[in-house]
Amino acid sequence: MAQLSTLGSIRVMRISQTLQLWLAWTASLLAVLVLVYVLTAPPIILAHYNRTGDGGIPSFYDPLMDVAFSDFGAPVMWYFNSVWHAELSAIGQEPELHWYVILCDGIVCLGFAAVIGLPLFRLIYRRSHAA
C-alpha cells in the first residue's frame, strides 16, 4: 500500500512540475510577444505614415498610444522620438519623467526579464545538475 501511495504522489508531482514548466514557457513566450509588439511599433507606424501620408496610427497600436500619451508615456515617447526619430508629439503638455514612472518602468522591466529568463534558467540549471 505504501508503494502505491508513493507512486501516486510521484505522478502528481510530475504533472505539477510539467504544468509549472508549461506555464513558465507560455508566460515567457507571451512576454517576448509583448516586447516585439512594443519594439516594432515605431517602424510599422512610420511605414504606415509613409505609405498613406495621413497622420493616422494603425488601430492595432491604440493601447500603446494610450500609454504614450498618459503620465507613464515619457519612456515610450523617448523611444519613438530619440531612437526612431518618429517626431511623435502630444497635443498640449509633453509627458514628464516622474520618480514613480521610473519606479514602475523598472519593476516592469525586471518582471519581463524574470518571466523571460525563468524557464531558460531552470533549463540550464537542470542540465548542469543532471550530468
N, C-alpha and C positions, 0 to 999 in steps of 0.2 A: 504494500500500500504506500509506503514512504517513497518508493521509487516512482510510482505513478504520479504522486503529487509533485515530486521534484521535476519530472519531465513536463508536467503541465505548466509549472512556473517558468521553466526554461523556454517553453514555446511562447508563453505570454510575454516574457522578457524580449525574445527575438522579434515578435510582432511589434512590441512597443519601440524597440530600437529601430526597426525598419520604418515604422511610421514617423519617428522623430527625424530620421535621416531623410526621408522623402519630403517632409515638411520643410526641413532646413534647405534642401536643394531647390524646392519650389519657391521659397521666400527669396533665396539668392537670385534665382532667375528673374523673379518679379522686380527685385531691386535693380538688377542690371538693365532691365527693360525701361524702368523709370529713368535711370541715368541716361540711357540712349535717347529717350524721349526729350529730356531737358537739353542734352548736349547737341542734339541735331536740330533743335528748333530754329536757331538763327539762320543757318544756311538754307533751310527749307522755306522759311518766311521770306528771305531775300530773293530766292529763286522765284517764288510766287509773285513777289513785287515786280521783279524784272520781266516776268512773262506777261503779267496782266497790266501793269502800270498803275493800278489803283493802290490805295493805302490800306486795303483790307488785309486782315490776317486770317489764315485758314481756321475754321471753327474748331478743328481738332486741337488747336493750341490755345483755346479760350481759357482753360484752367491755369495754364502757365502765365497768360497775360493778366489774369485776375491777381495772381501772386505778384507779378512785376509791378502792377500799379497800386499795390497795397503798401502798408507800412513795412512789410518784410521784403519789398521788391528791390532794395538797393543792390544786393549782390546779383540779382537777375539782370537788372539794368546795366550794371557794370559788365557782366558777361556779354550781353548783347552789344553794348556800345564800345567797350575797350578791346575786347577780343575779336569780335566780328565786324566792328565799325558799322553797325546797323543804324545808328543815329535814331534810336527809339527814344521818344521823349514823352513824358507825361504832361498832360494839359494842366496847367496850374503849378502845383508845388511838386518838385522832384522828391522822390523818396530819400530820406536821410538814414544814415547808418547809426542806429542807436545801439546801446550796450545789449539790450535784450534781443536784438536782431542777430548780433554776433553770437550770443549765447545759444540761441535757437538754431542757427545755422551750424554751429559747432556740434551740437547734440545730434542734429540730423545727419551730418557728415559722419560722425562716429557710429551712429546707428546703421547707416548704409555700409560702412566699412565692416562692421561686425556681422551684419546679415550676409554680406557677400563673402566674407572671409571665413565664417564659421565652418561651413561644410568643407572648404578646402583645408582648413587647419585640422579638422577631425580626420580627413582622409590621409593627410601627411603624417599625423600623429599615429594613426593605426598602422600605416605601412612601416613606419620606422620602428614600432614596438612589436610588430608581427615577426620580424626577422630574428 
